[in-house]
Amino acid sequence: MFNKIEEELQKIKEQLNNSRIVESIDKYLDGLASKFIEQCNFLNDIEQRFALLIFAGFSPRAICLFMGFKKRISMQRKRLL
């Protein structure tokens, strides 16, 4: 079961890009992604993408798969907070 979920997430990862994430978040969360990027331009692309995936509501495991992290994301999330 877990392998099937991982395969599906891999398919999504291949189609996922920042512009699609930003579009979706902006559409459903009143422009949150664009405002975030504008106000947090001091973050690098990886940190911005990480935050956008959190805003989009993806699970920690899914974010790890999308971002290619081998370890849990708790340290990355704490660093941003």
Residue, then its C-alpha position, 0 to 999 in steps of 0.5 A: m500500500f505504501n509503495k503505491i502511495e509513494e508511486e503516486l506521489q512520485k508522479i505528482k512530483e514530476q508534474l509539480n513546479n512552483s508556478r502551479i503551487v503558487e497558482s493553486i494556493d493563491k486561488y484558494l487561499d486569497g493570494l497567500a503564496s504571492k504575498f509570502i514570496e513577495q514578503c519573504n524574498f530573503l528565503n532561498d528557492i528550496e525554503q520557499r518551495f518547502a513553505l509553499l508545500i506546507f501552505a498547500g496542506f501536504s503531509p510531512r511525508a509527502i513533502c519529504l518525497f517532493m523535496g527529495f529529503k531523506k530525513r524528517i522535515s521537523m528541523q527544516r520546519k523549525r528553522l523556518l519558524 
